[in-house]
Amino acid sequence: MSINTSKLYSFYLAIVSFVALVAITINLWIVLTSIWQFFLITDDEYLQNREYYKIEQCENDIKWIDWNETRIEKTLEEITQCKETVKESVSASRSYKLKSMFITSWAWFIVFLAVFFFHYPKFMREKNSK
């Protein structure tokens, strides 16, 4: 039983090109959705839908001081300060996550684009040489 290395090489090139093309498509989709999310969804919308529990925690009017269950009610100023801190924190966190996702996806996009452009022309030459 002999193995035709030319056919095996063509098969390898075809598979790698196909996988790279699929990965390019997926990473391009992730890049585009990251951009859309960054520009279309405001920080307030994100806060209301994803992180609202943090605002509710601020609105809890009781803070615990010690293990003896000594309680002091929060002032309106403390509640307002807590909400502002949460908004800033959520905004910064969201911005970091989207930028990180964008950068990572863009990097993978470039890697798979390079893989595709390295393998696909070889596949076409191999296919046309037969």
C-alpha positions as CSV (number, residue, x, y, z in Angstrom):
1,M,0.0,0.0,0.0
2,S,1.6,3.2,-1.1
3,I,0.6,6.7,0.0
4,N,0.3,9.4,-2.6
5,T,2.1,12.2,-0.9
6,S,0.9,14.7,-3.5
7,K,-2.8,14.0,-2.7
8,L,-2.1,14.0,1.0
9,Y,-0.3,17.4,0.7
10,S,-3.3,18.7,-1.4
11,F,-5.7,17.4,1.3
12,Y,-3.6,19.1,4.0
13,L,-3.6,22.4,2.1
14,A,-7.3,22.2,1.5
15,I,-8.1,21.5,5.2
16,V,-5.8,24.2,6.5
17,S,-7.2,26.7,4.0
18,F,-10.8,25.9,4.9
19,V,-10.2,26.0,8.7
20,A,-8.4,29.3,8.3
21,L,-11.3,30.7,6.2
22,V,-13.8,29.6,8.9
23,A,-11.6,31.2,11.7
24,I,-11.3,34.4,9.7
25,T,-15.0,34.6,9.3
26,I,-15.6,34.0,13.0
27,N,-13.0,36.5,14.2
28,L,-14.3,39.1,11.7
29,W,-17.8,38.6,13.2
30,I,-16.5,39.0,16.7
31,V,-14.6,42.2,15.7
32,L,-17.7,43.7,14.1
33,T,-20.0,42.8,17.0
34,S,-17.5,44.3,19.4
35,I,-17.5,47.5,17.5
36,W,-21.3,47.6,17.2
37,Q,-21.7,46.9,21.0
38,F,-19.2,49.6,21.8
39,F,-21.0,52.3,19.7
40,L,-24.6,51.2,19.9
41,I,-25.0,50.1,23.6
42,T,-24.5,53.0,26.0
43,D,-23.0,52.5,29.4
44,D,-26.4,53.2,31.1
45,E,-28.1,50.6,29.0
46,Y,-25.4,48.1,29.8
47,L,-25.7,48.9,33.5
48,Q,-29.5,48.6,33.5
49,N,-29.4,45.2,31.8
50,R,-26.2,43.5,32.9
51,E,-25.1,45.0,36.2
52,Y,-28.3,46.3,37.8
53,Y,-27.8,44.3,40.9
54,K,-24.8,46.5,41.8
55,I,-27.1,49.6,41.8
56,E,-29.6,47.7,43.9
57,Q,-26.9,46.9,46.4
58,C,-26.2,50.7,46.7
59,E,-29.9,51.4,47.3
60,N,-29.9,49.1,50.3
61,D,-30.3,51.6,53.0
62,I,-28.6,49.6,55.7
63,K,-24.9,49.0,56.1
64,W,-23.6,46.5,58.6
65,I,-20.9,47.7,61.0
66,D,-19.8,44.6,62.9
67,W,-20.7,41.0,63.7
68,N,-23.0,42.2,66.6
69,E,-25.5,43.3,64.0
70,T,-25.0,46.9,64.7
71,R,-26.8,48.7,61.9
72,I,-26.6,52.2,60.6
73,E,-28.7,53.4,57.7
74,K,-26.9,54.9,54.7
75,T,-27.4,58.5,54.0
76,L,-28.7,59.8,50.7
77,E,-25.2,61.1,50.0
78,E,-23.6,57.7,50.6
79,I,-26.1,56.1,48.3
80,T,-25.5,58.6,45.5
81,Q,-21.7,58.2,45.9
82,C,-22.0,54.4,45.8
83,K,-24.1,54.7,42.5
84,E,-21.6,57.0,40.9
85,T,-18.7,54.7,41.9
86,V,-20.6,51.7,40.5
87,K,-21.3,53.5,37.2
88,E,-17.7,54.5,36.8
89,S,-16.5,51.0,37.6
90,V,-19.0,49.3,35.3
91,S,-18.2,51.7,32.5
92,A,-14.4,51.1,32.8
93,S,-14.9,47.3,33.1
94,R,-17.2,47.3,30.0
95,S,-14.8,49.4,28.0
96,Y,-11.8,47.2,29.0
97,K,-13.7,44.0,28.1
98,L,-14.8,45.2,24.7
99,K,-11.4,46.6,23.8
100,S,-9.7,43.4,24.9
101,M,-12.1,41.3,22.9
102,F,-11.6,43.6,19.9
103,I,-7.8,43.4,20.1
104,T,-7.7,39.7,20.7
105,S,-10.1,38.9,17.8
106,W,-8.2,41.3,15.5
107,A,-5.0,39.5,16.3
108,W,-6.5,36.1,15.6
109,F,-8.0,37.5,12.5
110,I,-4.6,38.6,11.2
111,V,-3.0,35.2,12.2
112,F,-5.6,33.2,10.4
113,L,-5.5,35.6,7.4
114,A,-1.7,34.9,7.2
115,V,-2.3,31.2,7.4
116,F,-4.9,31.3,4.7
117,F,-2.8,33.4,2.3
118,F,0.2,31.2,2.9
119,H,-1.7,27.9,2.3
120,Y,-4.4,28.7,-0.2
121,P,-2.1,29.7,-3.2
122,K,-0.1,26.6,-2.7
123,F,-3.4,24.6,-2.7
124,M,-4.5,26.2,-5.9
125,R,-1.1,25.6,-7.6
126,E,-1.1,21.9,-6.4
127,K,-4.7,21.5,-7.7
128,N,-3.9,23.1,-11.1
129,S,-0.7,21.1,-11.6
130,K,-2.7,17.8,-11.8
